[in-house]
Amino acid sequence: MAVDPRAIINSPFGLGLANMIGRYTPGWFGYRIALMGADIISARKSWKMIRATRGNQWVVHGEKLDGPSLDNVVAENYRNIATSIFELYHNINDARAFMRLVEPNPIAIQLVRRPEYSERGLVIAGIHLGNFDMIFQMVGMASIHAIALTLPEMNAGYRKQRDMRQEKGVRVLQASVGSIKYAVDYLKAGGVVITGIERPDQNYPYRPKFFGRPAALPIHHIFLALKAHVPVIVAAAIKRPDGKYHFLFSNPIEMQPHPDRHTEIIHNAEAILHVAEGFINQAPTQWAMTFPVWPEVLELMPR
Protein backbone atom coordinates (compact mmCIF):
# COMPACT_ATOMS: atom_id res chain seq x y z
CA MET A 1 0.00 0.00 0.00
CA ALA A 2 1.30 3.46 -0.93
CA VAL A 3 2.17 5.61 2.05
CA ASP A 4 0.46 8.96 2.52
CA PRO A 5 2.71 10.97 4.85
CA ARG A 6 0.14 13.75 5.07
CA ALA A 7 -1.48 11.98 8.03
CA ILE A 8 1.81 12.29 9.93
CA ILE A 9 2.86 15.73 8.69
CA ASN A 10 -0.54 17.27 9.47
CA SER A 11 -0.98 15.45 12.77
CA PRO A 12 -0.58 17.27 16.09
CA PHE A 13 2.77 15.45 16.42
CA GLY A 14 3.98 16.60 12.99
CA LEU A 15 2.88 20.19 13.55
CA GLY A 16 4.38 20.14 17.04
CA LEU A 17 7.70 18.92 15.65
CA ALA A 18 7.68 21.65 12.99
CA ASN A 19 6.88 24.19 15.70
CA MET A 20 9.75 22.95 17.89
CA ILE A 21 12.29 23.01 15.02
CA GLY A 22 11.10 26.42 13.90
CA ARG A 23 11.18 28.05 17.31
CA TYR A 24 14.29 26.49 18.83
CA THR A 25 16.82 26.13 16.00
CA PRO A 26 18.95 28.94 14.56
CA GLY A 27 17.96 30.07 11.09
CA TRP A 28 20.83 28.50 9.14
CA PHE A 29 20.30 25.10 10.79
CA GLY A 30 16.51 25.21 10.51
CA TYR A 31 16.68 25.94 6.79
CA ARG A 32 19.09 23.04 6.34
CA ILE A 33 16.73 20.66 8.15
CA ALA A 34 13.80 21.93 6.08
CA LEU A 35 15.60 21.42 2.77
CA MET A 36 16.87 17.99 3.74
CA GLY A 37 13.39 16.87 4.76
CA ALA A 38 11.91 18.28 1.55
CA ASP A 39 14.38 16.33 -0.61
CA ILE A 40 13.68 13.10 1.25
CA ILE A 41 9.91 13.49 0.89
CA SER A 42 9.82 14.68 -2.73
CA ALA A 43 11.87 11.68 -3.86
CA ARG A 44 9.16 9.24 -2.66
CA LYS A 45 7.29 9.01 -5.96
CA SER A 46 4.99 6.22 -4.80
CA TRP A 47 3.48 8.30 -2.00
CA LYS A 48 -0.01 9.60 -2.78
CA MET A 49 0.88 13.12 -1.75
CA ILE A 50 3.91 13.17 -4.05
CA ARG A 51 1.95 11.68 -6.97
CA ALA A 52 -0.69 14.38 -6.50
CA THR A 53 1.93 17.12 -6.42
CA ARG A 54 3.64 15.72 -9.52
CA GLY A 55 0.32 15.74 -11.39
CA ASN A 56 -0.48 19.29 -10.29
CA GLN A 57 2.95 20.60 -11.23
CA TRP A 58 2.89 18.79 -14.57
CA VAL A 59 -0.39 20.50 -15.50
CA VAL A 60 0.61 24.01 -14.40
CA HIS A 61 3.85 23.64 -16.38
CA GLY A 62 1.84 23.06 -19.56
CA GLU A 63 1.93 19.24 -19.49
CA LYS A 64 5.31 19.42 -21.24
CA LEU A 65 7.82 18.30 -18.61
CA ASP A 66 9.69 15.04 -19.09
CA GLY A 67 10.46 12.77 -16.13
CA PRO A 68 13.76 14.32 -14.96
CA SER A 69 12.43 17.86 -15.39
CA LEU A 70 9.34 16.99 -13.38
CA ASP A 71 11.54 15.47 -10.67
CA ASN A 72 13.43 18.77 -10.39
CA VAL A 73 10.25 20.87 -10.32
CA VAL A 74 8.66 18.75 -7.58
CA ALA A 75 11.87 18.86 -5.53
CA GLU A 76 11.89 22.65 -5.79
CA ASN A 77 8.19 22.74 -4.90
CA TYR A 78 8.76 20.82 -1.67
CA ARG A 79 11.80 22.92 -0.80
CA ASN A 80 9.60 26.00 -1.09
CA ILE A 81 6.88 24.41 1.04
CA ALA A 82 9.35 23.28 3.71
CA THR A 83 11.07 26.67 3.79
CA SER A 84 7.77 28.49 4.20
CA ILE A 85 6.78 26.19 7.07
CA PHE A 86 10.09 26.83 8.81
CA GLU A 87 9.76 30.59 8.34
CA LEU A 88 6.23 30.47 9.73
CA TYR A 89 7.18 28.70 12.96
CA HIS A 90 10.55 30.40 13.33
CA ASN A 91 8.79 33.77 13.49
CA ILE A 92 5.40 32.72 14.86
CA ASN A 93 5.59 34.89 17.97
CA ASP A 94 7.47 37.81 16.47
CA ALA A 95 5.19 40.21 14.64
CA ARG A 96 8.12 42.42 13.65
CA ALA A 97 9.90 39.47 12.04
CA PHE A 98 6.75 38.65 10.10
CA MET A 99 6.61 42.21 8.83
CA ARG A 100 10.26 42.08 7.74
CA LEU A 101 9.41 39.09 5.56
CA VAL A 102 6.49 40.80 3.83
CA GLU A 103 6.70 43.63 1.32
CA PRO A 104 4.10 46.33 2.10
CA ASN A 105 1.27 46.61 -0.41
CA PRO A 106 -1.23 49.48 -0.84
CA ILE A 107 -4.25 47.15 -1.07
CA ALA A 108 -3.15 45.21 2.01
CA ILE A 109 -2.79 48.50 3.88
CA GLN A 110 -6.31 49.50 2.78
CA LEU A 111 -7.65 46.21 4.14
CA VAL A 112 -5.92 46.83 7.48
CA ARG A 113 -7.48 50.29 7.70
CA ARG A 114 -10.90 49.21 6.43
CA PRO A 115 -13.67 49.42 9.05
CA GLU A 116 -15.45 46.18 9.81
CA TYR A 117 -18.55 47.32 7.93
CA SER A 118 -18.17 49.39 4.79
CA GLU A 119 -20.63 50.50 2.14
CA ARG A 120 -20.19 47.18 0.37
CA GLY A 121 -18.92 43.77 1.39
CA LEU A 122 -16.03 41.90 -0.20
CA VAL A 123 -15.00 38.29 -0.75
CA ILE A 124 -11.24 37.64 -0.75
CA ALA A 125 -10.45 34.43 -2.63
CA GLY A 126 -7.06 33.14 -1.51
CA ILE A 127 -4.66 30.79 -3.27
CA HIS A 128 -2.29 28.33 -1.57
CA LEU A 129 0.72 30.17 -2.95
CA GLY A 130 3.94 31.16 -1.20
CA ASN A 131 3.63 31.32 2.58
CA PHE A 132 -0.16 31.51 2.67
CA ASP A 133 -0.36 30.41 6.31
CA MET A 134 1.96 33.22 7.41
CA ILE A 135 -0.30 35.70 5.63
CA PHE A 136 -3.28 34.16 7.43
CA GLN A 137 -1.51 34.69 10.75
CA MET A 138 -0.82 38.30 9.81
CA VAL A 139 -4.51 38.89 9.15
CA GLY A 140 -5.11 38.24 12.83
CA MET A 141 -2.08 40.16 14.09
CA ALA A 142 -3.06 43.18 11.98
CA SER A 143 -6.58 43.04 13.47
CA ILE A 144 -8.15 42.98 10.03
CA HIS A 145 -11.93 42.85 10.43
CA ALA A 146 -12.92 39.73 8.50
CA ILE A 147 -14.15 36.19 8.93
CA ALA A 148 -12.47 33.17 7.36
CA LEU A 149 -14.40 30.19 6.00
CA THR A 150 -12.53 26.88 6.19
CA LEU A 151 -13.13 23.21 5.49
CA PRO A 152 -16.40 21.74 6.81
CA GLU A 153 -14.55 18.76 8.28
CA MET A 154 -11.13 18.81 9.92
CA ASN A 155 -8.75 16.20 11.24
CA ALA A 156 -6.73 16.85 14.38
CA GLY A 157 -3.91 18.54 12.47
CA TYR A 158 -6.17 21.00 10.67
CA ARG A 159 -7.96 21.75 13.92
CA LYS A 160 -4.60 22.66 15.44
CA GLN A 161 -3.89 24.99 12.49
CA ARG A 162 -7.33 26.56 12.94
CA ASP A 163 -6.66 27.07 16.63
CA MET A 164 -3.31 28.72 15.88
CA ARG A 165 -5.00 31.16 13.52
CA GLN A 166 -7.71 31.95 16.05
CA GLU A 167 -5.09 32.57 18.73
CA LYS A 168 -3.72 35.33 16.49
CA GLY A 169 -7.18 36.89 16.22
CA VAL A 170 -8.54 35.39 12.99
CA ARG A 171 -12.26 34.66 13.21
CA VAL A 172 -12.58 31.20 11.66
CA LEU A 173 -15.86 29.50 10.72
CA GLN A 174 -16.12 25.95 9.42
CA ALA A 175 -18.25 25.79 6.29
CA SER A 176 -21.82 24.66 7.02
CA VAL A 177 -25.33 25.72 6.08
CA GLY A 178 -25.46 27.98 9.12
CA SER A 179 -22.01 29.54 8.64
CA ILE A 180 -22.66 30.15 4.93
CA LYS A 181 -25.89 31.97 5.79
CA TYR A 182 -24.05 34.01 8.43
CA ALA A 183 -21.33 34.86 5.92
CA VAL A 184 -23.91 36.07 3.37
CA ASP A 185 -25.53 38.33 5.99
CA TYR A 186 -22.09 39.59 7.05
CA LEU A 187 -21.23 40.46 3.45
CA LYS A 188 -24.57 42.22 2.94
CA ALA A 189 -23.78 44.34 5.99
CA GLY A 190 -20.46 45.40 4.44
CA GLY A 191 -18.08 42.84 5.94
CA VAL A 192 -15.16 40.90 4.45
CA VAL A 193 -15.04 37.11 4.06
CA ILE A 194 -11.79 35.28 3.27
CA THR A 195 -11.72 31.76 1.83
CA GLY A 196 -9.60 29.44 -0.30
CA ILE A 197 -10.56 28.45 -3.83
CA GLU A 198 -8.37 25.58 -5.15
CA ARG A 199 -8.47 22.79 -2.57
CA PRO A 200 -10.09 19.92 -4.56
CA ASP A 201 -12.73 17.44 -3.42
CA GLN A 202 -14.22 14.93 -5.83
CA ASN A 203 -17.57 15.28 -4.04
CA TYR A 204 -17.98 18.86 -5.26
CA PRO A 205 -20.74 18.99 -7.90
CA TYR A 206 -19.20 21.61 -10.19
CA ARG A 207 -16.25 21.17 -12.55
CA PRO A 208 -15.01 24.59 -13.69
CA LYS A 209 -11.98 24.58 -15.97
CA PHE A 210 -8.66 25.32 -14.32
CA PHE A 211 -5.52 25.37 -16.46
CA GLY A 212 -7.63 24.02 -19.30
CA ARG A 213 -8.95 20.94 -17.45
CA PRO A 214 -12.21 20.49 -15.50
CA ALA A 215 -11.49 20.36 -11.76
CA ALA A 216 -13.62 19.53 -8.71
CA LEU A 217 -13.06 22.80 -6.88
CA PRO A 218 -15.14 24.73 -4.32
CA ILE A 219 -17.59 27.36 -5.51
CA HIS A 220 -18.78 28.73 -2.16
CA HIS A 221 -16.98 32.03 -2.82
CA ILE A 222 -19.06 32.41 -5.99
CA PHE A 223 -22.26 31.53 -4.12
CA LEU A 224 -21.46 34.08 -1.41
CA ALA A 225 -20.68 36.85 -3.88
CA LEU A 226 -23.80 36.18 -5.95
CA LYS A 227 -26.07 36.03 -2.92
CA ALA A 228 -24.67 39.15 -1.28
CA HIS A 229 -24.12 41.06 -4.56
CA VAL A 230 -20.48 41.80 -3.74
CA PRO A 231 -17.26 41.55 -5.76
CA VAL A 232 -14.42 39.06 -5.37
CA ILE A 233 -10.73 39.92 -5.08
CA VAL A 234 -8.25 37.13 -5.82
CA ALA A 235 -5.29 37.29 -3.44
CA ALA A 236 -1.97 35.52 -3.00
CA ALA A 237 1.62 36.14 -1.94
CA ILE A 238 4.79 34.88 -3.61
CA LYS A 239 8.40 34.96 -2.50
CA ARG A 240 10.61 37.13 -4.69
CA PRO A 241 14.42 36.98 -5.04
CA ASP A 242 14.71 39.66 -2.33
CA GLY A 243 13.58 37.01 0.17
CA LYS A 244 10.30 38.78 0.92
CA TYR A 245 6.72 37.71 0.28
CA HIS A 246 4.99 40.08 -2.13
CA PHE A 247 1.20 40.35 -2.27
CA LEU A 248 -0.73 39.76 -5.46
CA PHE A 249 -4.23 41.25 -5.67
CA SER A 250 -6.68 41.31 -8.56
CA ASN A 251 -9.05 44.18 -9.21
CA PRO A 252 -12.54 43.61 -7.74
CA ILE A 253 -14.33 41.11 -9.97
CA GLU A 254 -18.08 41.56 -10.24
CA MET A 255 -20.25 38.47 -10.56
CA GLN A 256 -22.05 38.09 -13.87
CA PRO A 257 -25.67 36.87 -13.57
CA HIS A 258 -27.06 34.23 -15.89
CA PRO A 259 -30.56 32.71 -16.04
CA ASP A 260 -29.16 29.18 -15.91
CA ARG A 261 -27.82 28.49 -12.40
CA HIS A 262 -25.20 25.94 -13.45
CA THR A 263 -23.86 28.19 -16.21
CA GLU A 264 -23.82 31.15 -13.81
CA ILE A 265 -21.69 29.28 -11.28
CA ILE A 266 -19.29 27.84 -13.87
CA HIS A 267 -18.74 31.11 -15.77
CA ASN A 268 -18.05 33.11 -12.62
CA ALA A 269 -15.87 30.40 -11.09
CA GLU A 270 -13.78 30.21 -14.26
CA ALA A 271 -13.36 34.00 -14.30
CA ILE A 272 -11.87 33.80 -10.80
CA LEU A 273 -9.76 30.76 -11.62
CA HIS A 274 -8.38 32.47 -14.72
CA VAL A 275 -6.91 35.17 -12.46
CA ALA A 276 -5.61 32.48 -10.09
CA GLU A 277 -3.85 30.81 -13.04
CA GLY A 278 -2.00 34.04 -13.78
CA PHE A 279 -0.83 34.33 -10.17
CA ILE A 280 0.31 30.68 -10.02
CA ASN A 281 2.15 31.04 -13.33
CA GLN A 282 4.31 33.73 -11.72
CA ALA A 283 5.75 31.17 -9.29
CA PRO A 284 4.40 27.67 -10.09
CA THR A 285 6.79 25.84 -7.78
CA GLN A 286 5.47 27.92 -4.86
CA TRP A 287 1.95 26.52 -5.36
CA ALA A 288 1.52 24.42 -2.21
CA MET A 289 -1.24 22.10 -3.39
CA THR A 290 -0.58 18.47 -2.49
CA PHE A 291 -4.07 17.13 -3.20
CA PRO A 292 -4.83 15.90 -6.75
CA VAL A 293 -6.63 18.71 -8.57
CA TRP A 294 -6.76 16.64 -11.78
CA PRO A 295 -6.77 12.93 -10.79
CA GLU A 296 -6.97 11.83 -14.41
CA VAL A 297 -3.44 13.10 -15.17
CA LEU A 298 -1.82 10.74 -12.66
CA GLU A 299 -1.78 8.10 -15.38
CA LEU A 300 -0.68 10.53 -18.10
CA MET A 301 2.29 12.32 -16.54
CA PRO A 302 5.82 10.89 -16.96
CA ARG A 303 7.03 8.53 -14.28
C-alpha positions, 0 to 999 in steps of 0.5 A, a space after each residue: 500500500 502506498 504511504 500517505 505521509 500527510 497523516 503524519 505531517 498534518 498530525 498534532 505530532 507533525 505540527 508540534 515537531 515543525 513548531 519545535 524546530 522552527 522556534 528552537 533552531 537557529 535560522 541556518 540550521 533550521 533551513 538546512 533541516 527543512 531542505 533535507 526533509 523536503 528532498 527526502 519526501 519529494 523523492 518518494 514518488 509512490 506516496 499519494 501526496 507526491 503523486 498528487 503534487 507531480 500531477 499538479 505541477 505537470 499540468 501548471 507547467 503546460 503538461 510538457 515536462 519530461 520525467 527528470 524535469 518533473 523530478 526537479 520541479 517537484 523537488 523545488 516545490 517541496 523545498 519551497 513548502 518546507 522553507 515556508 513552514 520553517 519561516 512560519 514557525 521560526 517567526 510565529 511569535 514575532 510580529 516584527 519578524 513577520 513584517 520584515 518578511 512581507 513587502 508592504 502593499 497598498 491594497 493590504 494596507 487598505 484592508 488593514 485600515 478598512 472598518 469592519 462594515 463598509 458600504 459594500 462587502 467583499 469576498 477575498 479568494 485566496 490561493 495556496 501560494 507562497 507562505 499563505 499560512 503566514 499571511 493568514 496569521 498576519 490577518 489576525 495580528 493586523 486586526 483585520 476585520 474579516 471572517 475566514 471560512 474553512 473546510 467543513 470537516 477537519 482532522 486533528 492537524 487542521 484543527 490545530 492549524 485553525 486554533 493557531 489562527 484563532 489565537 492570532 485573532 482570525 475569526 474562523 468559521 467551518 463551512 456549514 449551512 449555518 455559517 454560509 448563511 451568516 457569511 452572506 448576511 455579514 457580506 450584505 452588511 459590508 463585511 469581508 469574508 476570506 476563503 480558499 478556492 483551489 483545494 479539490 474534493 471529488 464530491 464537489 458537484 461543479 467542474 469549472 476549468 482550471 488550467 484548461 482541465 475540469 477540476 472539482 473545486 469549491 464554488 462557495 466564494 461564488 455563491 457568497 458573492 452572488 447572494 450578497 451582490 459583492 465583488 471578489 478579489 483574488 489574493 496571494 503572496 509569492 516569495 521574490 528573489 529579495 527574500 520577501 513575500 509580495 502580495 498579489 491582488 486582482 481588481 474587484 471582480 463583479 459576478 455576472 448573472 445568468 438565467 441558468 444556475 449551473 452556467 452562472 456558477 461555472 462562468 463566474 468560477 472560471 473568471 476567478 480561476 483564470 486570475 488564479 492561473 496568472 498568479 500561479 504562473 508567476 511562481 508555479 513551484 510555490 503553489 503548495 497544493 498536495 491534493 490531486 486537482 486533476 486525478 486523471 493526469 496521474 496516469 498521463 504524466 511521466 514517471 
